[in-house]
C-alpha cells in the first residue's frame, strides 16, 4: 500500500532556472502520489523545450521521484524543471522519504534487435547526411540519436561553405580551389590531411546542391554579412540556411524517413560490436526504457566531438577549456571508435568562435531583467579595448570581429576571460545616432539585400541596417545589471579595476597605451587599425565580462579521404566510418578562417561516408 506523502493534496506552482529564463510549472499531488506536472509557460509545439518538458514530466510521474535522469541535450531545462517541481512539492508539504518509497524500482529495460545494412550514430549534419545518402544509394539504414529531437551544432549554424555550387556557377562567383586549399593550409600550418582536404573541397559544391534538392534550403550570401567585419570583400563561400538549421535537419530526417529510413531518437550509442577478426558488425544503443541491438554491415560514427565532457576536455585539452555549446556531445562516438581500434588523433583543435557569457552569468542577468539582457552582446561588436583578467591588453582589437581569430586569441588568456572596456562617450554616441555612429557594419549592402538564418534567427542586412541606425540607450540596462558579476560601472579607471577584480596598474597602463595609440595614429603594441579604435576617456567607465565561446571540439579519430576509420597501423578498421567533428584531418589547432567551414565538413564527410558505406555493403565488401 502506498504511503501518504502529504496532508495537503492539490495543485501547487513552482519555478526553476532554465538556460536563459525561468521555467514556471504546476504540480498536482494526491495524498499518496504525484498526479501531474504541467508547464505554465507556452512552448512551441515539438520544440526542444516542449519535448523536454513532456519527457521530464512523464519521468517524474512514472517514477514518482524528482531524482530522475535529465533529458540529453536539454540538461539546463531539465534541472530547471526538477527545481520547479521540488519547490511545488515543498509548498504541498510532501514527505520526500515517503515519496521515494512509493516510487520503488523502475521496470527493467526491454530489448529489441534490428538488422540493417548501415547504422549511423548521431543525427547532426554529418550523421543525417550519411543516413540519407546511404538510403538513397540503396542501403537499409538506421539513424540513432541520443537527444529527443534534432539538436547540435548543425541546428544553430548559419550555413556551409562551397567553392563551385550551382549557385556560384550561375552567379559567376566560383571560388578558386587553390584559395580554399591555401586557407586550410594557413589555418593548420600543415597539420592537416591534405588528401582529405582536397576531396572535401572538390565535393563541396555537389553537397550544397544535393542538400538543396533534399530540402535543406541554402542560398549563397556575401562574406561578412553575418557581422564578421574582417571578412567583407572575401570570396563568397557561405551558403546560408534560409529556414534555419533546426528546420533544415528536420526536413532531411523527414526525407530520410519518407524513403524507408529508420529513425531512433532517444538512443545513445554505447558499444560497437565486432567479430573475432575485429570487423565491426553493429552496435548496442541505450534508451530510457529499451536497449537496441543493431546488426549492421557498416557503421558510421558522427557524434559531434567531446565539447560537452569536462573530463575529456581536461584530459585532452588541458586545465582551461570552456564547455562546448552542445552539452550532449560528450565523446560517446569517439570512445566507441577508439575501443574498436581506431587511432587516437587529438591535436588540440577546438572550434573557438567569438565570445559569450557563462551559463551562471546568464542566469544572474536573466533574474534581473529576463531576456532583456541579450542586447548586452552588441557591446562586443566593436574594436573596443579588451583586457584579460589581469587587466592587460592582450591582442589587436580590430581582430575582434574576425570571430574565429578572436575566439582563438581569447582562448589563450587566463581562464579564457576578457573584459570589453568602454566609456560614457561611446554610449552617448549610440544613444544619439545608433551603433552606426561607432562603426558601419552593414551599409555596404544597402539596396543589395542578403539573408540567411543563424541560431535559427534571421541575419537580414536590411533589418541590420535599420537596427544599427536605431538610437539605443544602453546606460539604464547596464546600471540595472551592475550588481552582477558581468557588468561593472565606475567613475574612475582605478575604481573600475577594483570592481572588475583586476590589477589597477595593469588596467591603467592598458587604457593609457590604447588611448595614446589612437591619438598617435599608430599602435606600437599590437598594430591595430587605429582609425577603428574607440577611446576610453569620459567617465563613467564600463566593463563587460565575457568568456571564450567554444562551439565544440574538432577531431579525435584518424580517417582517410573515404571517411574510413583507420587503425594505428594506417589500415582501415573494417566496416567503420567516422565523419564530422569526430574525425581528424581537416584542422590543425585553429578553425579555418572563412565562412561555413565546419558545417561544410560535417555535411560533406557525412554524405561521402554514407555513399561509400552503402555501396560497399551492397557489394559485400
C-alpha positions as CSV (number, residue, x, y, z in Angstrom):
1,X,0.0,0.0,0.0
2,X,1.3,3.4,-0.9
3,X,2.4,5.7,1.9
4,X,0.8,9.1,2.4
5,X,3.1,11.8,1.1
6,X,1.1,14.9,2.1
7,X,-1.8,16.1,4.1
8,X,-2.4,18.8,1.5
9,X,-3.5,17.4,-1.8
10,X,-4.0,19.9,-4.6
11,X,-2.2,21.9,-7.3
12,X,0.9,23.9,-6.5
13,X,3.2,26.1,-8.6
14,X,7.0,26.2,-8.7
15,X,9.7,27.7,-10.8
16,X,13.3,26.9,-11.7
17,X,16.1,28.5,-13.6
18,X,16.5,27.3,-17.2
19,X,19.3,28.2,-19.5
20,X,18.1,31.7,-20.3
21,X,14.9,32.2,-18.3
22,X,12.7,30.9,-15.5
23,X,10.7,27.8,-16.0
24,X,7.2,28.0,-14.4
25,X,5.1,24.9,-13.8
26,X,2.3,23.4,-11.8
27,X,2.3,20.1,-9.9
28,X,-0.8,18.3,-8.9
29,X,-0.4,16.0,-5.9
30,X,-2.8,13.5,-4.3
31,X,-2.3,12.3,-0.7
32,X,0.0,9.4,-1.9
33,X,1.3,10.3,-5.3
34,X,2.3,13.0,-7.9
35,X,-0.6,13.1,-10.3
36,X,0.6,15.5,-13.0
37,X,3.3,18.1,-13.9
38,X,2.4,20.7,-16.5
39,X,4.0,23.8,-17.8
40,X,2.7,27.3,-17.2
41,X,4.9,28.7,-20.0
42,X,4.0,28.4,-23.6
43,X,6.3,26.3,-25.7
44,X,6.4,25.9,-29.5
45,X,4.8,22.5,-30.2
46,X,7.5,19.8,-30.8
47,X,10.3,22.2,-29.9
48,X,13.2,21.0,-27.8
49,X,11.8,22.8,-24.7
50,X,8.3,21.3,-25.3
51,X,9.6,17.8,-25.8
52,X,12.0,18.1,-22.9
53,X,9.2,19.2,-20.6
54,X,6.9,16.4,-21.7
55,X,9.7,13.8,-21.2
56,X,10.7,15.1,-17.8
57,X,7.1,15.4,-16.6
58,X,6.5,11.8,-17.6
59,X,9.6,10.5,-15.9
60,X,8.7,12.3,-12.7
61,X,5.2,11.0,-12.6
62,X,6.1,7.4,-13.8
63,X,9.0,7.1,-11.3
64,X,7.3,9.2,-8.5
65,X,10.6,10.9,-8.0
66,X,12.5,14.1,-8.6
67,X,15.7,12.1,-8.8
68,X,15.4,11.3,-12.5
69,X,17.9,11.4,-15.3
70,X,18.0,14.7,-17.3
71,X,17.0,14.8,-20.9
72,X,20.0,14.6,-23.2
73,X,20.6,17.9,-24.9
74,X,18.4,19.8,-22.5
75,X,20.2,19.5,-19.2
76,X,19.6,23.1,-18.1
77,X,15.9,22.9,-18.9
78,X,15.7,19.5,-17.1
79,X,17.4,20.8,-14.0
80,X,15.1,23.9,-14.0
81,X,12.1,21.6,-14.2
82,X,13.4,19.5,-11.3
83,X,14.0,22.6,-9.3
84,X,10.5,23.9,-10.0
85,X,8.8,20.5,-9.1
86,X,10.8,20.4,-5.8
87,X,9.6,23.9,-5.0
88,X,6.0,23.0,-5.7
89,X,6.2,19.7,-3.7
90,X,7.7,21.7,-0.7
91,X,4.7,24.0,-0.9
92,X,2.5,20.9,-0.7
93,X,4.4,19.7,2.4
94,X,5.4,16.5,0.6
95,X,7.4,13.9,2.6
96,X,10.2,13.1,0.2
97,X,11.2,9.9,2.0
98,X,7.7,8.6,1.7
99,X,7.6,9.6,-2.0
100,X,10.9,7.7,-2.6
101,X,9.4,4.6,-1.0
102,X,6.3,4.8,-3.2
103,X,8.5,5.2,-6.3
104,X,10.0,1.8,-5.8
105,X,12.1,0.2,-8.5
106,X,11.7,1.1,-12.2
107,X,10.9,-1.7,-14.5
108,X,13.7,-3.5,-16.3
109,X,14.6,-2.4,-19.9
110,X,13.1,-4.1,-22.9
111,X,15.4,-5.3,-25.7
112,X,15.0,-5.1,-29.4
113,X,17.2,-6.3,-32.3
114,X,17.2,-4.7,-35.7
115,X,19.1,-5.7,-38.8
116,X,20.3,-3.1,-41.4
117,X,23.0,-2.5,-44.0
118,X,24.2,0.7,-42.4
119,X,23.8,2.1,-38.9
120,X,24.6,5.8,-38.3
121,X,25.3,7.1,-34.7
122,X,24.4,10.8,-34.3
123,X,21.8,12.8,-36.2
124,X,23.7,16.1,-36.6
125,X,24.8,17.3,-40.1
126,X,27.3,14.5,-40.6
127,X,25.0,11.8,-39.4
128,X,21.9,12.9,-41.2
129,X,23.8,13.3,-44.4
130,X,25.3,9.9,-44.1
131,X,22.0,8.2,-43.4
132,X,20.1,10.0,-46.2
133,X,22.9,9.4,-48.7
134,X,23.2,5.7,-47.8
135,X,19.5,5.2,-48.1
136,X,19.4,6.9,-51.4
137,X,22.1,4.6,-52.6
138,X,20.0,1.5,-51.8
139,X,21.0,0.5,-48.3
140,X,18.7,-0.2,-45.4
141,X,19.6,2.4,-42.7
142,X,19.1,3.0,-39.0
143,X,19.9,6.5,-37.7
144,X,20.3,6.7,-33.9
145,X,20.3,10.0,-31.9
146,X,20.7,10.3,-28.1
147,X,18.6,13.5,-27.9
148,X,14.8,13.6,-28.2
149,X,14.7,15.9,-31.2
150,X,17.1,17.5,-33.7
151,X,19.8,19.3,-31.9
152,X,23.5,20.1,-32.2
153,X,25.9,22.5,-33.8
154,X,24.3,21.8,-37.2
155,X,21.0,23.2,-36.0
156,X,22.3,26.6,-34.9
157,X,25.0,27.0,-37.6
158,X,24.5,29.6,-40.3
159,X,25.4,27.5,-43.3
160,X,28.1,25.7,-45.1
161,X,31.0,26.6,-47.5
162,X,31.3,25.6,-51.1
163,X,33.5,26.6,-54.0
164,X,31.6,25.5,-57.0
165,X,27.9,25.1,-56.2
166,X,25.4,25.6,-59.0
167,X,24.5,29.0,-57.4
168,X,28.2,30.0,-57.5
169,X,28.4,29.0,-61.2
170,X,25.2,30.8,-62.0
171,X,26.4,34.0,-60.4
172,X,29.9,33.8,-61.8
173,X,31.2,33.5,-58.3
174,X,33.1,30.2,-58.3
175,X,35.8,30.3,-55.6
176,X,39.3,29.1,-56.5
177,X,40.1,25.7,-55.1
178,X,43.6,26.9,-54.6
179,X,42.3,29.8,-52.5
180,X,40.2,27.4,-50.3
181,X,43.2,25.0,-50.0
182,X,45.5,27.8,-49.0
183,X,43.1,29.0,-46.4
184,X,43.1,25.5,-44.8
185,X,46.9,25.3,-45.1
186,X,47.2,28.8,-43.5
187,X,44.9,27.8,-40.6
188,X,46.5,24.5,-40.0
189,X,50.1,25.3,-40.8
190,X,50.3,21.9,-42.4
191,X,48.7,20.0,-39.6
192,X,46.0,18.5,-41.9
193,X,45.4,15.5,-44.1
194,X,45.9,17.3,-47.5
195,X,44.3,14.4,-49.4
196,X,41.2,14.6,-47.3
197,X,41.1,18.4,-47.5
198,X,41.3,18.3,-51.3
199,X,38.5,15.8,-51.6
200,X,36.2,17.8,-49.2
201,X,36.9,21.0,-51.3
202,X,36.1,19.1,-54.5
203,X,32.8,17.7,-53.1
204,X,31.6,20.9,-51.5
205,X,29.6,22.3,-54.4
206,X,27.9,19.0,-55.1
207,X,26.9,18.7,-51.5
208,X,25.3,22.1,-51.4
209,X,23.3,21.2,-54.5
210,X,22.3,17.8,-53.0
211,X,21.2,19.4,-49.7
212,X,19.0,21.9,-51.6
213,X,17.5,19.1,-53.6
214,X,16.6,17.3,-50.4
215,X,15.0,20.2,-48.5
216,X,17.8,21.9,-46.5
217,X,17.5,25.2,-48.4
218,X,20.7,27.2,-48.6
219,X,21.5,30.3,-50.5
220,X,24.8,31.9,-51.4
221,X,25.5,35.1,-49.4
222,X,28.3,37.6,-49.3
223,X,31.2,37.2,-46.9
224,X,30.8,39.4,-43.9
225,X,27.0,39.6,-43.9
226,X,26.9,37.9,-40.5
227,X,28.8,40.7,-38.9
228,X,32.4,39.5,-39.4
229,X,33.8,42.8,-40.4
230,X,37.2,41.5,-41.5
231,X,35.5,39.1,-44.0
232,X,34.0,41.8,-46.1
233,X,35.4,41.6,-49.6
234,X,36.5,37.9,-49.3
235,X,35.2,35.4,-51.8
236,X,31.6,34.3,-51.0
237,X,31.7,30.8,-49.6
238,X,28.7,30.7,-47.3
239,X,25.5,29.1,-48.4
240,X,23.3,30.3,-45.6
241,X,20.3,28.4,-44.2
242,X,17.1,30.1,-45.5
243,X,14.8,28.4,-42.9
244,X,17.3,27.8,-40.1
245,X,19.4,24.8,-39.1
246,X,16.7,23.1,-37.0
247,X,14.2,23.1,-39.8
248,X,16.9,22.0,-42.3
249,X,17.9,19.0,-40.3
250,X,14.3,18.2,-39.6
251,X,13.4,18.2,-43.3
252,X,16.4,16.0,-44.1
253,X,15.3,13.5,-41.4
254,X,11.7,13.6,-42.8
255,X,13.1,12.9,-46.3
256,X,15.2,10.0,-44.9
257,X,12.1,8.5,-43.2
258,X,9.9,9.0,-46.3
259,X,12.1,6.7,-48.3
260,X,12.2,4.0,-45.7
261,X,15.0,5.1,-43.3
262,X,14.6,4.1,-39.7
263,X,14.9,7.0,-37.2
264,X,15.5,6.3,-33.5
265,X,15.5,9.4,-31.2
266,X,16.5,9.0,-27.6
267,X,19.1,6.2,-28.1
268,X,22.7,6.7,-27.3
269,X,25.4,4.5,-28.9
270,X,27.3,2.7,-26.2
271,X,29.4,0.0,-27.8
272,X,30.5,-1.2,-31.2
273,X,30.1,-5.0,-31.9
274,X,33.0,-6.8,-33.6
275,X,33.6,-10.4,-34.7
276,X,36.7,-12.4,-33.8
277,X,38.6,-10.8,-36.7
278,X,37.9,-7.2,-35.5
279,X,35.3,-6.5,-38.1
280,X,32.6,-4.1,-36.9
281,X,29.2,-5.9,-37.1
282,X,26.9,-3.4,-35.4
283,X,26.4,-1.7,-32.1
284,X,24.5,-1.5,-28.8
285,X,22.4,1.6,-28.1
286,X,20.6,2.5,-24.9
287,X,17.3,4.4,-24.5
288,X,15.4,5.3,-21.3
289,X,13.4,2.0,-21.3
290,X,14.9,0.0,-24.2
291,X,18.2,-1.5,-25.3
292,X,18.7,-1.7,-29.1
293,X,21.0,-4.4,-30.5
294,X,21.8,-3.2,-34.0
295,X,23.2,-5.7,-36.5
296,X,24.8,-3.7,-39.3
297,X,27.2,-4.3,-42.2
298,X,28.7,-0.8,-41.9
299,X,28.6,1.7,-39.0
300,X,29.1,5.5,-39.3
301,X,30.1,7.4,-36.2
302,X,29.1,11.1,-36.2
303,X,28.5,12.2,-32.6
304,X,30.0,15.7,-32.7
305,X,33.1,15.5,-30.6
306,X,33.6,15.9,-26.8
307,X,33.0,19.6,-26.1
308,X,30.3,18.7,-23.5
309,X,32.6,16.4,-21.5
310,X,34.6,18.2,-18.7
311,X,36.6,15.0,-18.1
312,X,37.6,14.6,-21.8
313,X,38.3,18.3,-22.2
314,X,40.6,18.3,-19.2
315,X,42.4,15.1,-20.4
316,X,42.9,16.1,-24.0
317,X,42.9,19.9,-24.0
318,X,44.3,20.8,-20.6
319,X,43.2,22.6,-17.4
320,X,41.5,25.6,-19.1
321,X,38.8,25.0,-21.6
322,X,35.3,26.4,-21.6
323,X,32.5,23.9,-22.2
324,X,31.2,23.3,-25.7
325,X,27.9,24.9,-26.8
326,X,26.4,21.4,-27.3
327,X,26.4,19.7,-23.9
328,X,25.2,16.3,-25.2
329,X,28.4,16.0,-27.3
330,X,30.3,14.0,-24.7
331,X,32.6,11.9,-26.8
332,X,30.4,8.8,-26.9
333,X,31.2,8.1,-30.6
334,X,34.9,8.7,-30.2
335,X,35.2,6.3,-27.2
336,X,33.3,3.7,-29.2
337,X,35.6,4.2,-32.2
338,X,38.8,4.1,-30.1
339,X,37.6,1.0,-28.2
340,X,37.1,-0.7,-31.6
341,X,40.8,0.0,-32.6
342,X,40.6,3.5,-34.3
343,X,43.8,5.5,-33.8
344,X,43.6,8.5,-31.4
345,X,44.3,11.8,-33.2
346,X,43.8,14.8,-31.0
347,X,45.9,17.8,-31.8
348,X,44.1,20.3,-29.6
349,X,41.7,21.6,-32.3
350,X,38.7,23.3,-30.7
351,X,36.2,25.5,-32.5
352,X,36.6,28.7,-30.6
353,X,34.5,31.3,-32.2
354,X,33.7,34.8,-30.9
355,X,32.9,35.2,-27.2
356,X,29.9,34.5,-24.8
357,X,28.7,34.6,-21.2
358,X,28.9,31.7,-18.8
359,X,25.6,29.9,-18.0
360,X,25.9,31.2,-14.4
361,X,26.3,34.8,-15.6
362,X,23.3,34.5,-18.0
363,X,21.3,33.2,-15.1
364,X,22.3,36.2,-12.9
365,X,21.3,38.7,-15.6
366,X,18.1,36.8,-16.5
367,X,16.9,37.0,-12.9
368,X,17.2,40.8,-13.0
369,X,15.9,41.7,-16.5
370,X,14.6,38.4,-18.1
371,X,15.6,38.0,-21.7
372,X,16.3,41.8,-22.0
373,X,20.0,41.0,-21.1
374,X,20.6,39.9,-24.7
375,X,21.4,43.4,-26.2
376,X,24.5,43.4,-24.0
377,X,26.0,41.1,-26.6
378,X,26.1,44.1,-29.0
379,X,28.7,45.8,-26.9
380,X,31.2,43.3,-28.1
381,X,30.6,44.1,-31.7
382,X,33.2,46.8,-32.0
383,X,37.0,47.2,-31.6
384,X,36.8,48.5,-28.0
385,X,39.7,48.0,-25.6
386,X,39.8,44.4,-24.4
387,X,41.8,43.2,-21.4
388,X,42.3,39.9,-19.8
389,X,41.6,39.1,-16.1
390,X,45.0,40.5,-15.2
391,X,44.0,43.9,-16.6
392,X,46.3,43.5,-19.6
393,X,45.5,44.5,-23.2
394,X,46.2,41.2,-25.0
395,X,45.6,41.5,-28.7
396,X,44.6,43.8,-31.6
397,X,41.0,44.8,-31.0
398,X,40.5,45.2,-34.7
399,X,40.6,41.4,-34.9
400,X,37.6,41.2,-32.6
401,X,35.1,40.9,-35.5
402,X,37.1,38.2,-37.2
403,X,35.3,35.7,-35.0
404,X,37.5,32.6,-35.4
405,X,40.7,34.6,-34.9
406,X,39.3,36.5,-31.9
407,X,37.9,33.3,-30.4
408,X,41.3,31.7,-30.6
409,X,43.1,34.7,-29.1
410,X,40.6,34.8,-26.2
411,X,41.0,31.0,-25.6
412,X,44.7,31.6,-24.8
413,X,44.0,34.1,-22.0
414,X,43.9,33.2,-18.3
415,X,40.6,31.4,-17.5
416,X,39.7,32.2,-21.1
417,X,38.2,35.5,-19.9
418,X,38.2,39.1,-21.3
419,X,36.6,42.4,-20.4
420,X,35.4,44.8,-23.0
421,X,36.1,48.3,-21.7
422,X,34.4,51.5,-22.9
423,X,33.2,54.9,-21.7
424,X,30.1,57.0,-21.5
425,X,31.1,58.9,-24.6
426,X,30.6,55.7,-26.7
427,X,27.2,55.1,-25.1
428,X,26.1,58.7,-25.7
429,X,27.0,58.4,-29.4
430,X,24.9,55.2,-29.7
431,X,22.0,56.9,-27.9
432,X,22.2,59.9,-30.3
433,X,22.9,58.1,-33.5
434,X,22.7,54.3,-33.1
435,X,25.6,51.9,-33.3
436,X,26.4,53.1,-36.9
437,X,27.8,56.2,-35.2
438,X,30.6,53.9,-33.9
439,X,31.1,51.7,-36.9
440,X,29.1,50.9,-40.0
441,X,28.9,47.1,-40.4
442,X,26.1,46.7,-43.0
443,X,25.9,49.8,-45.1
444,X,27.7,48.0,-47.9
445,X,24.6,46.0,-48.5
446,X,22.1,48.9,-48.8
447,X,19.9,48.1,-51.8
448,X,21.6,44.7,-52.1
449,X,19.7,42.5,-49.7
450,X,21.3,39.5,-48.1
451,X,19.5,37.0,-45.9
452,X,20.1,33.7,-44.0
453,X,19.3,32.1,-40.7
454,X,21.9,31.6,-37.9
455,X,21.0,30.2,-34.4
456,X,17.6,29.9,-36.1
457,X,17.2,33.7,-36.2
458,X,17.3,35.9,-39.3
459,X,20.5,37.5,-40.4
460,X,19.0,40.1,-42.6
461,X,21.1,43.0,-43.9
462,X,18.0,45.3,-44.4
463,X,17.0,44.7,-40.8
464,X,20.5,45.1,-39.6
465,X,21.0,48.4,-41.4
466,X,17.8,49.6,-39.8
467,X,18.8,48.3,-36.4
468,X,22.3,49.9,-36.4
469,X,20.6,53.3,-37.1
470,X,18.3,52.9,-34.1
471,X,19.0,55.2,-31.2
472,X,19.6,53.0,-28.2
473,X,20.2,53.9,-24.6
474,X,22.4,51.1,-23.1
475,X,23.1,53.1,-19.9
476,X,20.0,52.1,-18.0
477,X,20.3,48.4,-18.9
478,X,24.0,48.4,-17.8
479,X,23.1,50.1,-14.5
480,X,20.4,47.5,-13.8
481,X,22.9,44.7,-14.3
482,X,25.8,46.4,-12.4
483,X,25.1,44.1,-9.4
484,X,26.0,41.0,-11.4
485,X,29.5,39.6,-12.0
486,X,29.1,40.6,-15.6
487,X,28.7,44.4,-15.8
488,X,31.0,46.8,-14.0
489,X,30.5,50.6,-13.8
490,X,32.7,53.1,-12.1
491,X,33.6,56.8,-12.2
492,X,37.3,56.2,-12.4
493,X,39.6,53.6,-14.1
494,X,41.0,52.7,-10.7
495,X,37.6,52.1,-9.2
496,X,36.6,50.1,-12.3
497,X,39.7,47.8,-11.9
498,X,38.7,47.2,-8.3
499,X,35.2,46.2,-9.2
500,X,36.4,44.0,-12.0
501,X,38.9,42.3,-9.7
502,X,41.9,43.1,-12.0
503,X,45.3,44.7,-11.3
504,X,44.8,48.5,-11.1
505,X,48.2,49.4,-12.5
506,X,47.8,47.0,-15.4
507,X,44.4,48.3,-16.3
508,X,45.6,52.0,-16.1
509,X,48.5,51.2,-18.4
510,X,46.3,49.3,-20.8
511,X,43.9,52.2,-21.1
512,X,46.7,54.8,-21.5
513,X,48.5,52.7,-24.1
514,X,45.3,52.2,-26.1
515,X,44.3,55.8,-25.9
516,X,47.8,57.0,-26.9
517,X,47.8,54.6,-29.9
518,X,44.6,56.2,-31.0
519,X,45.9,59.7,-30.7
520,X,49.2,58.9,-32.4
521,X,47.6,57.0,-35.2
522,X,49.9,54.1,-34.6
523,X,49.7,51.1,-32.3
524,X,53.2,50.1,-31.3
525,X,51.9,47.1,-29.3
526,X,49.5,45.0,-31.4
527,X,49.4,47.1,-34.6
528,X,45.7,47.7,-34.6
529,X,43.9,49.8,-37.2
530,X,43.9,53.0,-35.1
531,X,41.1,54.6,-37.2
532,X,38.8,52.0,-35.8
533,X,39.9,52.2,-32.1
534,X,37.4,53.8,-29.7
535,X,39.0,56.0,-26.9
536,X,38.3,55.3,-23.2
537,X,38.3,58.8,-21.8
538,X,35.0,60.0,-20.4
539,X,33.5,58.6,-17.2
540,X,31.6,56.8,-16.1
541,X,33.6,53.8,-17.4
542,X,32.2,50.4,-18.1
543,X,33.4,46.8,-18.5
544,X,31.6,43.7,-19.7
545,X,33.0,40.3,-18.8
546,X,33.0,37.6,-21.5
547,X,34.4,34.1,-21.8
548,X,35.6,32.2,-24.8
549,X,32.9,30.6,-26.9
550,X,33.7,27.0,-27.6
551,X,31.3,25.6,-30.3
552,X,32.9,22.2,-29.8
553,X,35.9,20.1,-30.4
554,X,37.2,19.1,-33.8
555,X,38.8,15.7,-34.4
556,X,39.8,12.7,-32.4
557,X,39.7,9.7,-34.8
558,X,42.0,9.1,-37.7
559,X,40.3,8.7,-41.1
560,X,41.2,8.6,-44.7
561,X,39.7,10.5,-47.6
562,X,36.8,8.0,-47.8
563,X,36.0,8.6,-44.1
564,X,37.2,5.1,-43.2
565,X,38.3,4.9,-39.6
566,X,42.0,4.0,-39.5
567,X,43.9,1.8,-37.0
568,X,47.3,3.0,-35.7
569,X,49.0,1.0,-38.5
570,X,47.2,3.0,-41.1
571,X,44.8,0.2,-42.2
572,X,41.0,0.6,-42.1
573,X,39.1,-0.7,-39.1
574,X,36.8,-3.0,-41.1
575,X,33.3,-1.6,-41.7
576,X,33.7,1.5,-39.6
577,X,33.5,5.2,-40.8
578,X,33.9,8.4,-38.8
579,X,32.5,11.8,-40.1
580,X,32.1,15.4,-38.9
581,X,33.6,16.7,-35.7
582,X,34.6,13.3,-34.5
583,X,37.0,13.0,-37.5
584,X,40.6,14.3,-37.6
585,X,42.5,15.6,-40.6
586,X,40.7,18.8,-41.6
587,X,42.2,21.1,-39.0
588,X,45.3,21.9,-37.1
589,X,44.8,23.8,-33.9
590,X,42.7,26.6,-35.3
591,X,39.3,26.8,-37.1
592,X,39.7,27.7,-40.8
593,X,39.0,31.5,-41.3
594,X,36.3,31.5,-44.0
595,X,32.6,31.2,-43.5
596,X,30.9,27.8,-43.3
597,X,34.0,25.6,-42.9
598,X,32.9,23.3,-40.1
599,X,29.3,22.7,-41.2
600,X,30.7,22.1,-44.7
601,X,33.0,19.4,-43.5
602,X,30.1,17.8,-41.5
603,X,27.7,17.6,-44.4
604,X,30.3,16.7,-47.0
605,X,32.1,14.0,-44.9
606,X,28.8,12.5,-43.8
607,X,27.4,12.3,-47.4
608,X,30.6,10.7,-48.6
609,X,30.7,8.2,-45.8
610,X,27.1,7.3,-46.4
611,X,27.7,6.7,-50.1
612,X,30.7,4.5,-49.6
613,X,29.1,2.6,-46.8
614,X,26.0,1.8,-48.9
615,X,27.9,0.8,-52.0
616,X,30.4,-1.4,-50.2
617,X,27.6,-3.0,-48.0
618,X,25.6,-3.9,-51.1
619,X,28.7,-5.2,-52.9
620,X,29.5,-7.4,-49.8
621,X,32.9,-5.7,-49.4
